[in-house]
Amino acid sequence: MAEQHSWEGIWISGGEKGPLLRRAFEFTEKAEHVYALVAGLGWHELYVNGKKADSRVLSPVVTQYEKRVSYIRYDITALLNPGRNAVGVMLGNGWYNCRYPKNVWNFDTASWIDLPKLLCNIVADGQVILKTDCSWKTAEGPIQFNSLRNGEFYDARCEIDSWSDPAFDDSSWKNAVQCAPPPGILVEEDMEPCRECECFPSSGMKELADGSRIYDFGRNLTGWARIRVLGPAGSTLTLRYSECLAENGDIDQSNINVYVKEGEFQTDRYTLRGSPEGEVWSPRFTYHGFRYLKISGIVPEIELKSVEAIFVHNAFASIGLIKCSSELLNRLFKCVR
């Protein structure tokens, strides 16, 4: 079991709509190992000096938050520079703030529900050199809405360039606010994280009468789509995911959307920034089960350069394999994996 960390600092929050939190700090000492210990609920992404700390997604893994809350130990030694540095965290709702939508499992009544929040210690050779407090700055980011079953709405016009860089001017940002900690005990996450494990191009595309497109990826998977698009600022693409098609060729979500009682189901929206070089986007704080993807809002001014399905799951290493003469059993084994 990992050694327990003696936490310093307080839990802080910056709101509900994909908040950004950042803190610049000086670090001139030499250190062999510098770690960022991050408890960011419900999901978080960590950035150091403008770079994402690692490739994990949908972190931390879900726990029963009234009993245990996972934190992650990031080795950031190679990401620091002599002198001024900055750490930034983007938060999503995940399973922790699942008050919306109402669903048949009644997760919206969970005892732990609260706004996204952060506890972070930066530790250099065993000494805490930075901790979360109300001197951290916060602002709303480009994520306008995120819910694990409904989807994510992202407005690229609201992106804040270089927001996690040391030289960024955060004087117009608000101070973070102290908030109540989650009820569970803090435990270091010791399992394989979720990652973008595979990428699949579509095996076919059909255009409907209204101009929307249906992409078929040839298999059911969990994760999201990644789009590459060129178009004018303010244009919005709507991405809807399904496991089935209706008889008329449109997507059919009826086999799974019955479990969600309100709001749109498995729907992402991306509003373009209008970059002349084009834009690449996939959601961060939701995930979908799908084989088919419907993209609407493709006006003549928009060039959809590519659409891919990103298979997201825990990045377990394979240590064994079953293969036999029955193709059915082989496929069942692959599905169970």
PyMOL commands that set and color helices and strands:
alter all, ss='L'
color gray80, all
select helices_A, chain A and resi 77-79+107-109+156-158+257-259+327-336
alter helices_A, ss='H'
color red, helices_A
select strands_A, chain A and resi 12-13+19-27+34-41+43-48+51-52+68-75+83-92+117-124+127-131+137-140+143-147+151-155+174-175+177-178+185-188+194-201+204-207+213-230+236-242+244-245+251-252+267-271+279-281+288-296+303-314
alter strands_A, ss='S'
color yellow, strands_A
deselect
rebuild
show_as cartoon
